Amino acid sequence: MIRRAVLATALSLLATTAAFGNGRFPRAQEFHQAPRPNGDLMVVRATFGLMVSVDRGSRWEYWCEDALQYGDGYDPPLSYAADGTLLVALEDGLVTTRNGCTFRRQPDLESFTIKDLASSPDGRVTWAIAVTRSAQPDSRVARSTDNGLTFDFVGDPIPGVVLQTIEVAGSDPSRLYASGTRNVDGSPLLFRSVDGGARWALAGARFGGATGVYVSGVDGRRPEVLYLRATAASSEMDGGSAEGAGVLFRSDDGGETLHDVLRTRGPMRGFALSDDGRRVWAGGPEDGVWRSVDGAAPQRLSDDPVDCLRYSDGALWACRAFAPGGPLVLRGDGDGPFETALRASELGGPPPRCPAGTLSRDVCPSRWSVVRRTLVPPTPLDASTDRGPAVAPTPPPDGCGCRAGARPGRAGLGLLALGIALSGRRRRARRGANS
C-alpha cells in the first residue's frame, strides 16, 4: 500500500508539473478597471493570459495568449480607453479589442515595441511608449485620442534611451513622467513633460544604485508629487531575498529629488495610490501590504502575499500570490482586511459568445483545459486505501522551466525513485519472510 501511495503521489506531481503549459508558475500580475461609465469592465493580467470580468467582478472569464497575439513568457502592458476598449501592448505593436472575440492590430505602431501604456483618468487620451527594434534603440511617445483607433507621435525621439514606464497626472493630463535606461550603461533615468509629451526634460533624480526604476503613480491633487518603485542597490539587499529588496521613492518636486517611503525585504510588486493622494499602499509576496496615510510612516495592513495592487473606484484590489485552488484576486477598502474577489476554482473558460472562426472560440478552449488543471489540480487519490485523497503536491517555484510534455524535474524523479526503492525493499522483505 505504501508503494502505491508513493507512486500515486509521484505521478500526480508529474501531471501537475506538466500542466504548466508555458513554463512559468501561474501568477496574477496586474489589475485594471475601465473608466466610468464602463466601470463594469475589469481585467487582470496573469502569466497564462488575461482574466476578464464584464460585470464588475461577479464573474470572470479567460482570454488566452493566442487570441491576444503574444507569445508565452511575455507580459503585455494594458490600458482601458474611455469607451471600454482594451489596449494590449506587444513586442511588435499593439492590439485592441472591445469584446474579447475580435482583435484589431494597430497599424501606426507595427514597427515598434510598445513598452508601456497610460491613460488619463477618463480614458479619453492614451499614451504609449514606442521603442525602435534595433541594436541601439531609441524611444518615442505616441498618443491616441480616439480609443486607440489611431496613434500620433508627439515630440521628438529620445535617442540612446529605452523608456520603460509612463504615467500621467490625474489633475493635469499635460503633465507626464517616464522612466527608462541609457543604452550605454543601463543607468536609470527619469523624464518629465509639462506639455503633453511635446518636449521632455531629464529630471535630476538620483537613485543611489537602485535599478529597475518604474514610475508607479502621480498624486491626484498635486502633479508635482510622484512615486517610483525600484530594486534596491545590491549592497542594501537582504541576503534572504532571492529577487532582491524593493524600495519606494517619493518626489515632491517633479522628480528633482527623492526620498524613501518604504523598503521591503523582497520584491515590491504592488503599488497603489488613492484618488486624493492621501493613502499609499505597497508590498509584495514576501512582505504583505503596507499603508501610509498623509505621509506618515508605513504600517502593515495585511500579511497577504501579493503580486499587484491597484486602487480603483473606491476599492483596493490585489493579486494574491498563487496557491492551487486558492484566491487569485482580493478586494478591500484600503483600511481593513481583504476579502476574496476571485478564487481559482471560480474562473470561467473562454467567452462562449465568440463565434466559430475566432481564436477565442477555436484555440482558447484547448489552452483553457491546461490552465484549468494548473489552477485547480485534480486531487490525487491514495490507491492503497479508501480513506480519500492524498495530500496535494506543492507546485514548483516560479521560473522552474517546466512545460507541457517536459521531462520530469528532479522532484518528480526523486519521488519515482523513492517509490521504486520502497517497492524493492518490500519485495526483499517478503522474500526474506518466506525463505
N, C-alpha and C positions, 0 to 999 in steps of 0.2 A: 504493500500500500504506500510505503514511503517513496518507493521508486516511481510509482505512477503519479504521486502528488508532485514530486520534484520535476518530473518530465512535463507534467501539465503546466506548471508554473513557468518552466523554461520556454515551452512552446508559446505560451501566452505572451511572454516578454518579447520573443522574436516577432510575433504577429504585431504587437504594439509598435516595436521598433520599425518594422517595415511600413507601418501606416503613415509615418512622417514623409508624405509624398514628395515634398520639395526640399527635404534635407534639413529643415530648420524646426526648432522647437516651437510649437504654436504659441503665439503671443499677440494680444491686442496692444496696439501701439499709439493710436491717435483717435480723438473724438471730434466730430464737427456736427453742428446743427445749422440748418438753413435759417436765414433771417426771416422775420415776420413779413408777410402773412403765411409763409411756407414753413413755419417752425415745427410742423409735424414730421419733417424730413430730418433724419439723423443718420450718420454713418460712422462706423468705427473701422479704421484700417487695422488689419491683422496680418500676420506673416503668411496666411493661407488665402488671402483675398479680402473682400470687404463684407462687413456685417451691416445691413441697412434696415432702417425702420421707416415706414411711411405713415405711421400712426402714433408718433411721439413716444416710441419706446414700448408700446404694448406688445408688438410682435416684431420679430427680426428675421430677415431672410439673407441668404448667402449669394454673393456675386463673385464668380470665380475669376482668377487672374487672366485666363484665356480671353474671356469676353472683354475685359478691361484693356487688353492688348499690351500687357507687360509680362515679363518672364519671372520664373521662380527666383527668389533671392533679392528682388527689388522692392523697395518700399516707397510708393509714389506719394508725393505731397498732394493734398486735396484742398478744395475750397468750394463753397456754395456761392452761386450768384443770386441776384435778387429774385429771379423767377423760380428758384429751386433747382436750376441746372447744376449738376455736379461736374466739377472740373478735375481731371486726373492728370497730373504732370508725369511725363515719361522721359526716358533717356533719349528718345528720338521724337520729341514733340509733345503733343497734348491731345487728349480726347475729352469729349463732353457727352453727357447723357442726361436725360430727364426721366427716363422710365426704367433703366436697368436692362432694357432689351436691345435697343439700338444705340450704337456709339459712333460719334462723328469725329473724325480726325480734323485737327485744327491746321489748315494749310499754311498759315502765316508763320508757324513755329516748327515746321517739319525738320529743318536742318539744325535744330538746336537741342541741347539737353536742357530740360526745364528743371531747375534745382529747387524752386520753391514758389508758392503762391500765397497771396494775401489779398483779402477783400475788405472794403470798407464795411462798417457795421451794418449798413442797409443792403450790402451786396451789389450796389449799383456800379461800383468800379472794382476791377480785379487787376492786380499787378502780378507779373510773372518775371522771375529771373531766368534769362536765357543765356546759356553758355555755349560758345562755339566748340564743336567736336574736333579738336586739333591738338597737336603736341604741345603747343603753347596757347592755351585757350584764353579768350577774352570774354567779358561779361557785358550783357546789355539788360535793360529793363523794358518790358513791354506792358501795355495797358489795354484793357478791354472795358468798354462802357455799354456793351450790348449782350451781356450774359454769356460772354465767351465766344460769341459768333465770329468776331474779328478781333485781332490784336494789332496795335500800332506801337512801334518802338518810340520811346521817349528818351531824349538826351543822347549824349554821345556814348560810344563803347568805353568801358573801363579796361584799359589794356593791362596785361600781366597779372590779372586778378581773377580768381574764381569766387564769385559771390555764392553764398550757401543759403542764407535765410533773409527774408524781408518781412517787415511789419509796418503797419500804418497806424497813425494816431487816430483814435476814435473821435476825438473832439476837433481834430484838424486834419482832414484827409489829404491835405497837401504836404503834411509832414511824414516823411518816410525814413526808416532806418534799415540798413542792410549790413550783414556781416559776411566776411569772406577771408581768403588767404592769398598771400603773394605766391606767384608761381615759383619764384627763385628759391625761396627758403621755407615756405609753408607757414610763415608767421601770420597770426590773426590780425584782422583789420576791421574797423567799424566805420561805415559811411553814413552820411546824413544828407537828406534833401528837404528843403523847405518849400519847393515849388512843384510838387507832384512828380519828381523824378527828372525834370528837365536838366538840372545841374546837381552834381553830387560833390560833397566835401568830405575829406578824410577827417574823422574826429580824432581827438587827442588821447582817447582812452588807451591805457596800458594794462596788460593782462597778467603781468608778473609770472610769465612762464606757463600760464594756463593755455590749453588747446581746445579745439572743437568748440569755438565760441558761437553761440546761437542767440540771435535776438528773440526773446521769448514773449515780450509784451510791452505795451506802451500804456501809461496811465490814461484812463478815460477822461480825466478832467484837465490834466497838465501834460501837454505834448512833449515837454522837455524832460519828463521823468520816464525812464525805460529800464527794463530788466533784461539781463543776459545770463544764460547758463553756459557752463564750460566744464571741462575736465581739469581738475586741479593740477598744478605743476607736479612732476614726478617726485620731487623732493618733499612734497606735502602729503603724498598719498599714504593711506593706511595700508600696511603690508597685508592685512587680512582681506582686502577687497580685490577680487580678480580683475574687475573692469576699471578700477581707478575711482578716486573720490570725486564728488561733484561740488561745484561752487556756484552760488547765485550772486551776481553782481547787480548793484543798482546805480544808476546815474541820475542826478538831479539837474544836470546842466547840458542835456542833449548829447551826452556821450563824451564830454571832455574829460571828466574824471569819474572814477568808480569807487565804490566801497562795498565790502562784503555784507550780504544779508544772511546767508546760511551756507554752511559747509556740511556735506554728508559723507558718511563712510564709504558708501557705494555710489554707483552712477545715479545722477539726478535726472531721471527720465520724465518726470512730471513737473509741470508748472501751470499755475492758473492765477488769474487776476480778476478781481470783481470789477463790475462796470464802473463803479465810482472810484476805483483805485485804492480803497481803504484796506482791503484784505488781500493778502498774498498767500498762496499755497505752493509748496514744493515738496518733492520727495522721490522715492524710488523703491525698488524691490527689497533693498536691504535696510532702509531707514524708515519706512512708513511715510506718513504725511505730516508735514509741519505747517503751521499757520502763523502769520504775523499780521497784527491789526494796528493800523495807524503808525507804522514804523517801529513798533515795539519789538523786543527780542522774540524770535520764533519760539513757539511752543508746540509740542507734539499733539496733533489732533487725532491720529489713528495709527494703529500698528499694521494696518492692512498693507501688504506689499503691492506697489502699484507700478505700472509701466506708462501711464499717461494721466494727465489731469487737465480739465478744462471747465471754466465757469461759463455757463450759458443759460440765458433766460431764467435767471434766478436760482439755478441749481448747480451744484458742483458734481461733475462727472469724473469717474476714474476708470482706467483699465486695470482690472485685477490681475496680478501675476497668475499664470495659468496653473491649474491643478485639474487632472482629468475629472470631468463631470461637475466641476465646481463653478463658482461665479466667473463671468467674463467681464461684465460691466457693473460698476457700482454707482450709486446716486446718493447725494446728501444735500443738506442746506448750507454746508460750509462751516457750520459751528458745532455740529453734533456728529454722531456716528453715521457711517454709510449704511445703506440697505442695498440688497442685491437688485439690480435692474435687469440683468440677463444672466441666466445660467447656461452652461454649455449644452445641457440637455434640451433647452428651450429654443435654441437656434434652429430656424427652419431652413429648408433647402432653397434651391434657385426659384426665382419668381415664376409661378405657374402661368401668369398672364402672358409670358413671352411666346410668340408663335414659332412654329417649326421653321427652320431655316436660319434662326438666330443662334449665336454661340451660347447664349444663356439657356436656350432650350436644348440644343444638340450636344454641347460639350460639358457644360457645368454639372449636369446630374452625375456623370461618372466621377468628376472631381469631388463632388459632394459626398459620394459614398466613402471615399478615402478620408476626407476631412471629418466626417461624422464618426468614423471608427476611432479617429485620433482624439477627438474632443470627448467622446463618451465611449471608451473602450468596452467591449463586452466583458462581463465579469467571468474570469476563469473558474471553471468548475473543478473541484477536487474529485477525480475519478475513483479514488480509493474508498470514499465514504459516501454516505447520503446526508452529510452534515451541512451541505450547502456550499457556497462559493469559497474559494481560497482567497488569500489576501491579494489584492490587485497589485501588480508590479509598479515600481516607481519609474516614470519615464526618464529617458536620458536627458542630460543637460543641454542647454542651448549650444548650437554650434557643433553638435555631435557628428555631423556629416552623414546622418542616416538618410536613406531614400528608399522609395518603393523598389523592391526587388534586390536591395543591397545585401551583401554578405553579412552574416551575424556579427555584431560587435563583440568586444571582449566580455561584456556582461552576459550576453546570450550564450557564448561559447562556454563561459565558466559554469553556468547553470547546467548546460547539457553535459559537460564533463562531470559535474557533481552527480547528476542523475545516473550516468553510466557507472561511475565509481561505486555509488551506493548499490546499484543493481548487481555489480560484480561481487561486492562484499557480501550481500545477502545470499547469492548463489553459492559462494565458497562456504558460508556458514551452514547452509543447508546440506552441502555435500559432506562437511565435517560431521554434522549430526547424524547423517545416515550411514557413514562408513563403519 
